[in-house]
Amino acid sequence: LRGSRGTITSLLVNQVFSSSPDDETYRFQLRLGVGLYAVDAIGASKNLIGARVGATFGFDPAFSIEVNYDFTDRFGPAGVRANGLSVMLGYQF
């Protein structure tokens, strides 16, 4: 895969839906996004349209867990996608 750097960069417009419970200990957010993915993973780089679905659950005033799934259109000779799942733990200072 000569010339490829193996990077995927996204530029998205997101809509965030947040819960506002009476108890501030727990919080929930749902994110939906759509936008441009610059994929430099197979041969020449490509710009693709893609989307993201994500959720964040805060289970303490400072700690949270976030899950996102990104999916894109097909590209390259094999028709692959630049899909991905990410899981992150967060701490708010």
DSSP file (Angstrom, degrees, kcal/mol; ACC not computed):
  #  RESIDUE AA STRUCTURE BP1 BP2  ACC     N-H-->O    O-->H-N    N-H-->O    O-->H-N    TCO  KAPPA ALPHA  PHI   PSI    X-CA   Y-CA   Z-CA
    1    1 A L    >         0   0    0      0, 0.0     3,-1.6     0, 0.0     2,-0.0   0.000 360.0 360.0 360.0  63.4    0.0    0.0    0.0
    2    2 A R  T 3   +     0   0    0      1,-0.2     3,-0.1    40,-0.0    41,-0.1  -0.285 360.0  16.6 -61.0 136.0    2.6    2.4   -1.2
    3    3 A G  T 3  S+     0   0    0      1,-0.3     2,-0.3    39,-0.0    -1,-0.2   0.375  93.3 125.1  86.2  -5.5    2.0    6.1   -0.5
    4    4 A S    <   -     0   0    0     -3,-1.6    -1,-0.3     1,-0.1    37,-0.2  -0.694  41.1-170.4 -91.2 140.0   -0.6    5.4    2.2
    5    5 A R        -     0   0    0     35,-0.7    36,-0.2    -2,-0.3    -1,-0.1   0.571  39.4-123.8-100.1 -14.1   -0.2    6.9    5.7
    6    6 A G        +     0   0    0     34,-2.2     2,-0.3     1,-0.2    35,-0.3   0.861  60.5 140.5  76.1  36.0   -3.0    4.9    7.2
    7    7 A T  E     -A   40   0A   0     33,-1.4    33,-3.2     2,-0.0     2,-0.4  -0.857  35.2-168.5-115.6 149.5   -5.0    7.9    8.5
    8    8 A I  E     -A   39   0A   0     -2,-0.3     2,-0.4    31,-0.2    31,-0.2  -0.985  10.0-174.9-132.6 121.9   -8.7    8.8    8.7
    9    9 A T  E     -A   38   0A   0     29,-2.4    29,-3.3    -2,-0.4     2,-0.4  -0.963   6.9-159.7-120.0 133.2   -9.7   12.3    9.6
   10   10 A S  E     -A   37   0A   0     -2,-0.4     2,-0.4    27,-0.2    27,-0.2  -0.894  14.7-170.6-117.6 144.8  -13.3   13.3   10.1
   11   11 A L  E     +A   36   0A   0     25,-2.8    25,-2.2    -2,-0.4     2,-0.3  -0.933  28.8 173.6-129.2 105.4  -15.0   16.7    9.9
   12   12 A L  E     -A   35   0A   0     -2,-0.4     2,-0.5    23,-0.2    23,-0.2  -0.798  36.5-139.8-120.9 153.5  -18.6   16.3   11.2
   13   13 A V  E     -A   34   0A   0     21,-2.5    21,-1.8    -2,-0.3     2,-0.3  -0.971  36.6-163.4-105.0 123.7  -21.7   18.3   12.1
   14   14 A N  E     -A   33   0A   0     -2,-0.5     2,-0.5    19,-0.2    19,-0.2  -0.824  22.3-154.4-116.5 147.8  -23.2   16.8   15.2
   15   15 A Q  E     -A   32   0A   0     17,-2.8    17,-2.2    -2,-0.3     2,-0.5  -0.989  19.5-160.0-113.9 125.9  -26.5   17.0   17.0
   16   16 A V  E     -A   31   0A   0     -2,-0.5     2,-0.5    15,-0.2    15,-0.2  -0.925   7.1-164.8-112.7 128.4  -26.3   16.2   20.7
   17   17 A F  E     -A   30   0A   0     13,-3.0    13,-2.6    -2,-0.5     2,-0.4  -0.958  15.4-170.3-109.5 122.7  -29.2   15.2   22.8
   18   18 A S  E     -A   29   0A   0     -2,-0.5     2,-0.3    11,-0.2    11,-0.2  -0.892  18.4-135.1-117.6 143.8  -28.6   15.4   26.6
   19   19 A S        -     0   0    0      9,-2.6     9,-0.2    -2,-0.4    -2,-0.0  -0.669  10.8-158.6 -86.2 150.9  -30.6   14.2   29.5
   20   20 A S        -     0   0    0     -2,-0.3     7,-0.1     7,-0.1     4,-0.1  -0.628  19.1-178.2-129.3  75.1  -31.0   16.7   32.4
   21   21 A P        -     0   0    0      0, 0.0    -2,-0.0     0, 0.0     7,-0.0  -0.269  37.8-121.6 -72.2 160.5  -31.9   14.5   35.4
   22   22 A D  S    S+     0   0    0      1,-0.1     2,-0.7     2,-0.1     0, 0.0   0.844 103.8  67.6 -66.1 -33.9  -32.6   16.0   38.8
   23   23 A D  S >  S-     0   0    0      1,-0.1     3,-0.8     3,-0.1    -1,-0.1  -0.815  71.3-161.0 -90.9 115.8  -29.7   13.9   40.1
   24   24 A E  T 3  S+     0   0    0     -2,-0.7    -1,-0.1     1,-0.2    36,-0.1   0.478  76.6  84.7 -75.6  -2.6  -26.4   15.3   38.7
   25   25 A T  T 3  S+     0   0    0      1,-0.1     2,-0.4    34,-0.1    -1,-0.2   0.890  93.7  40.5 -67.8 -38.4  -24.6   12.0   39.5
   26   26 A Y    <   +     0   0    0     -3,-0.8     2,-0.3    33,-0.1    33,-0.2  -0.919  67.9 170.5-115.1 136.8  -25.7   10.3   36.3
   27   27 A R  E     - B   0  58A   0     31,-1.9    31,-2.7    -2,-0.4     2,-0.4  -0.980  12.4-160.6-141.7 154.8  -25.9   11.9   32.8
   28   28 A F  E     - B   0  57A   0     -2,-0.3    -9,-2.6    29,-0.2     2,-0.4  -0.999   5.6-175.6-139.0 137.5  -26.5   10.6   29.3
   29   29 A Q  E     -AB  18  56A   0     27,-2.4    27,-2.4    -2,-0.4     2,-0.4  -0.994   8.0-162.0-132.2 141.3  -25.8   12.1   25.9
   30   30 A L  E     -AB  17  55A   0    -13,-2.6   -13,-3.0    -2,-0.4     2,-0.4  -0.988  12.9-164.2-119.3 131.2  -26.7   10.8   22.4
   31   31 A R  E     -AB  16  54A   0     23,-3.2    23,-2.6    -2,-0.4     2,-0.4  -0.953  11.6-177.5-121.1 136.1  -24.8   12.1   19.4
   32   32 A L  E     +AB  15  53A   0    -17,-2.2   -17,-2.8    -2,-0.4     2,-0.3  -0.999  16.4 172.7-127.4 128.4  -25.7   11.9   15.7
   33   33 A G  E     -AB  14  52A   0     19,-2.6    19,-2.2    -2,-0.4     2,-0.3  -0.957  16.3-173.6-138.2 155.4  -23.3   13.3   13.2
   34   34 A V  E     +AB  13  51A   0    -21,-1.8   -21,-2.5    -2,-0.3     2,-0.3  -0.990  32.2  97.3-143.7 146.4  -22.7   13.5    9.4
   35   35 A G  E     -AB  12  50A   0     15,-2.2    15,-2.4    -2,-0.3     2,-0.4  -0.970  61.6 -28.3 171.4-154.3  -19.9   14.9    7.4
   36   36 A L  E     -AB  11  49A   0    -25,-2.2   -25,-2.8    -2,-0.3     2,-0.5  -0.781  36.3-164.9-102.3 134.4  -16.7   14.4    5.5
   37   37 A Y  E     -AB  10  48A   0     11,-3.0    11,-3.0    -2,-0.4     2,-0.8  -0.984   8.4-155.0-117.2 120.2  -14.1   11.7    6.1
   38   38 A A  E     -AB   9  47A   0    -29,-3.3   -29,-2.4    -2,-0.5     2,-0.6  -0.866  18.8-167.5 -94.7 110.7  -10.6   12.1    4.5
   39   39 A V  E     +AB   8  46A   0      7,-3.3     7,-2.8    -2,-0.8     2,-0.2  -0.891  22.7 169.9-109.5 120.5   -9.3    8.6    4.2
   40   40 A D  E     +A    7   0A   0    -33,-3.2   -34,-2.2    -2,-0.6   -33,-1.4  -0.595  49.1 102.9-122.8  67.2   -5.6    8.0    3.4
   41   41 A A  S    S+     0   0    0      1,-0.3     2,-0.4   -35,-0.3   -37,-0.1   0.678  75.5  36.7-122.1 -29.8   -5.5    4.2    4.0
   42   42 A I  S    S-     0   0    0      2,-0.3    -1,-0.3    -3,-0.2     2,-0.1  -0.940 118.0 -52.5-133.0 109.6   -5.5    2.4    0.6
   43   43 A G  S    S+     0   0    0     -2,-0.4     3,-0.1    -3,-0.1     2,-0.1  -0.373 116.3  13.9  64.8-137.6   -3.6    4.0   -2.3
   44   44 A A  S    S-     0   0    0      1,-0.1    -2,-0.3   -40,-0.1    -3,-0.2  -0.354  93.1 -97.9 -70.4 150.5   -4.5    7.6   -3.0
   45   45 A S        -     0   0    0     -5,-0.2     2,-0.3    -4,-0.1    -5,-0.2  -0.355  40.4-159.9 -69.5 151.0   -6.5    9.5   -0.4
   46   46 A K  E     -B   39   0A   0     -7,-2.8    -7,-3.3    -3,-0.1     2,-0.5  -0.956  15.5-136.9-131.3 148.5  -10.3    9.8   -0.8
   47   47 A N  E     +B   38   0A   0     -2,-0.3     2,-0.3    -9,-0.2    -9,-0.2  -0.942  33.2 179.8-104.5 124.7  -12.9   12.1    0.6
   48   48 A L  E     -B   37   0A   0    -11,-3.0   -11,-3.0    -2,-0.5     2,-0.4  -0.857  30.3-120.1-125.1 155.4  -16.0   10.2    1.7
   49   49 A I  E     +B   36   0A   0     -2,-0.3    24,-1.4   -13,-0.2     2,-0.3  -0.802  47.3 155.6 -90.0 137.3  -19.4   11.0    3.2
   50   50 A G  E     -BC  35  72A   0    -15,-2.4   -15,-2.2    -2,-0.4     2,-0.3  -0.881  28.4-138.0-151.4-178.0  -19.9    9.3    6.5
   51   51 A A  E     -BC  34  71A   0     20,-2.6    20,-2.4    -2,-0.3     2,-0.4  -0.950   5.1-147.7-146.4 162.4  -21.8    9.4    9.8
   52   52 A R  E     -BC  33  70A   0    -19,-2.2   -19,-2.6    -2,-0.3     2,-0.4  -0.997   4.1-168.5-136.0 140.2  -21.3    8.8   13.5
   53   53 A V  E     +BC  32  69A   0     16,-2.2    16,-2.5    -2,-0.4     2,-0.3  -0.999  24.8 164.4-123.5 128.7  -23.6    7.5   16.2
   54   54 A G  E     -BC  31  68A   0    -23,-2.6   -23,-3.2    -2,-0.4     2,-0.3  -0.969  22.2-164.4-146.3 160.0  -22.4    7.9   19.8
   55   55 A A  E     -BC  30  67A   0     12,-2.6    12,-2.7    -2,-0.3     2,-0.4  -0.996   4.2-161.4-144.3 145.2  -23.4    7.8   23.4
   56   56 A T  E     -BC  29  66A   0    -27,-2.4   -27,-2.4    -2,-0.3     2,-0.5  -0.995   2.8-167.9-127.6 133.5  -21.9    9.0   26.6
   57   57 A F  E     -BC  28  65A   0      8,-2.6     8,-1.9    -2,-0.4     2,-0.6  -0.970   6.1-159.9-122.5 115.8  -22.9    7.9   30.1
   58   58 A G  E     +BC  27  64A   0    -31,-2.7   -31,-1.9    -2,-0.5     6,-0.2  -0.849  13.3 175.3 -93.9 119.9  -21.6    9.8   33.1
   59   59 A F        +     0   0    0      4,-0.8     5,-0.1    -2,-0.6   -33,-0.1   0.271  68.1  22.7-110.7  10.8  -21.7    7.7   36.2
   60   60 A D  S    S-     0   0    0      3,-1.0   -33,-0.1   -36,-0.1    -1,-0.1  -0.945  92.9 -96.4-162.1 159.9  -20.1   10.0   38.6
   61   61 A P  S    S+     0   0    0      0, 0.0   -35,-0.0     0, 0.0   -36,-0.0   0.799 124.5  24.4 -56.9 -25.0  -19.6   13.8   38.6
   62   62 A A  S    S+     0   0    0     29,-0.1    30,-2.7    31,-0.1     2,-0.3   0.681 111.0  72.3-113.3 -21.9  -16.1   13.3   37.1
   63   63 A F  E     + D   0  91A   0     28,-0.2    -3,-1.0    26,-0.0    -4,-0.8  -0.715  50.0 162.5-104.4 147.9  -16.1    9.9   35.3
   64   64 A S  E     -CD  58  90A   0     26,-1.9    26,-3.2    -2,-0.3     2,-0.4  -0.983  26.6-142.4-153.1 161.1  -17.7    8.9   32.0
   65   65 A I  E     -CD  57  89A   0     -8,-1.9    -8,-2.6    -2,-0.3     2,-0.4  -0.995  18.2-165.0-126.6 136.5  -17.7    6.3   29.3
   66   66 A E  E     -CD  56  88A   0     22,-3.0    22,-2.9    -2,-0.4     2,-0.4  -0.971   5.3-170.8-126.1 136.0  -18.2    7.2   25.6
   67   67 A V  E     +CD  55  87A   0    -12,-2.7   -12,-2.6    -2,-0.4     2,-0.4  -0.995   9.2 177.6-127.1 129.9  -18.9    4.8   22.7
   68   68 A N  E     -CD  54  86A   0     18,-2.5    18,-2.6    -2,-0.4     2,-0.4  -0.976  14.0-163.9-131.3 145.3  -18.9    5.9   19.1
   69   69 A Y  E     -CD  53  85A   0    -16,-2.5   -16,-2.2    -2,-0.4     2,-0.4  -0.988  10.2-166.7-128.5 123.3  -19.4    4.0   15.8
   70   70 A D  E     -CD  52  84A   0     14,-2.9    14,-2.2    -2,-0.4     2,-0.3  -0.863   6.9-179.6-106.7 140.6  -18.4    5.6   12.5
   71   71 A F  E     -C   51   0A   0    -20,-2.4   -20,-2.6    -2,-0.4     2,-0.2  -0.999   1.7-176.7-142.0 144.6  -19.4    4.4    9.1
   72   72 A T  E     -C   50   0A   0     -2,-0.3   -22,-0.2   -22,-0.2    11,-0.1  -0.739  33.1 -85.5-129.9 174.1  -18.6    5.6    5.6
   73   73 A D        -     0   0    0    -24,-1.4     9,-0.5    -2,-0.2     2,-0.1  -0.290  58.7 -87.0 -71.2 165.8  -19.4    4.9    2.0
   74   74 A R        +     0   0    0      7,-0.1     2,-0.3    -2,-0.0     7,-0.2  -0.452  52.0 172.8 -75.5 150.5  -17.3    2.3    0.1
   75   75 A F  B   > +E   80   0B   0      5,-2.4     5,-1.4    -2,-0.1     4,-0.2  -0.962  31.1  37.2-150.7 167.7  -14.0    3.2   -1.6
   76   76 A G  T > 5S-     0   0    0     -2,-0.3     3,-1.2     3,-0.2   -33,-0.0   0.082  95.9 -64.7  76.2 170.4  -11.1    1.6   -3.4
   77   77 A P  T 3 5S+     0   0    0      0, 0.0    -1,-0.2     0, 0.0     0, 0.0   0.771 134.7  49.0 -65.0 -26.7  -11.0   -1.3   -5.8
   78   78 A A  T 3 5S-     0   0    0     -3,-0.2    -2,-0.2     2,-0.0    -4,-0.0   0.488 108.9-121.5 -91.9  -2.9  -12.2   -3.8   -3.2
   79   79 A G  T < 5 +     0   0    0     -3,-1.2    -3,-0.2    -4,-0.2     2,-0.1   0.885  50.8 167.9  67.1  39.3  -15.1   -1.6   -2.0
   80   80 A V  B   < -E   75   0B   0     -5,-1.4    -5,-2.4    -6,-0.1     2,-0.3  -0.340  25.3-136.8 -81.1 166.6  -13.9   -1.4    1.6
   81   81 A R        -     0   0    0     -7,-0.2     2,-0.5    -2,-0.1    -7,-0.1  -0.872  12.8-131.3-120.9 155.6  -15.4    1.0    4.2
   82   82 A A        +     0   0    0     -9,-0.5     2,-0.1    -2,-0.3    -9,-0.1  -0.403  52.8 153.0-100.3  54.0  -13.6    3.1    6.8
   83   83 A N        +     0   0    0     -2,-0.5     2,-0.3   -12,-0.1   -12,-0.2  -0.469  15.6 170.9 -81.7 154.4  -15.9    2.0    9.6
   84   84 A G  E     -D   70   0A   0    -14,-2.2   -14,-2.9    -2,-0.1     2,-0.4  -0.975  28.1-144.2-165.3 151.9  -14.8    2.0   13.2
   85   85 A L  E     -D   69   0A   0     -2,-0.3     2,-0.4   -16,-0.2   -16,-0.2  -0.955  20.1-173.0-116.3 133.7  -15.8    1.5   16.8
   86   86 A S  E     -D   68   0A   0    -18,-2.6   -18,-2.5    -2,-0.4     2,-0.4  -0.990   8.9-171.5-130.4 141.6  -14.3    3.5   19.6
   87   87 A V  E     -D   67   0A   0     -2,-0.4     2,-0.4   -20,-0.2   -20,-0.2  -0.996  14.3-179.3-129.5 123.8  -14.7    3.2   23.4
   88   88 A M  E     -D   66   0A   0    -22,-2.9   -22,-3.0    -2,-0.4     2,-0.4  -0.961  21.0-147.4-129.5 142.5  -13.2    5.9   25.7
   89   89 A L  E     -D   65   0A   0     -2,-0.4     2,-0.3   -24,-0.2   -24,-0.2  -0.899  24.9-160.8-103.0 137.0  -13.1    6.4   29.4
   90   90 A G  E     -D   64   0A   0    -26,-3.2   -26,-1.9    -2,-0.4     2,-0.4  -0.888  17.2-167.9-124.2 151.7  -13.1   10.0   30.5
   91   91 A Y  E     -D   63   0A   0     -2,-0.3     2,-0.6   -28,-0.2   -28,-0.2  -0.988  15.2-148.1-134.6 125.3  -12.2   12.0   33.6
   92   92 A Q              0   0    0    -30,-2.7    -2,-0.0    -2,-0.4   -29,-0.0  -0.835 360.0 360.0 -98.0 122.2  -13.2   15.6   34.0
   93   93 A F              0   0    0     -2,-0.6    -1,-0.1     0, 0.0   -31,-0.1   0.443 360.0 360.0 -80.4 360.0  -10.8   17.8   36.0
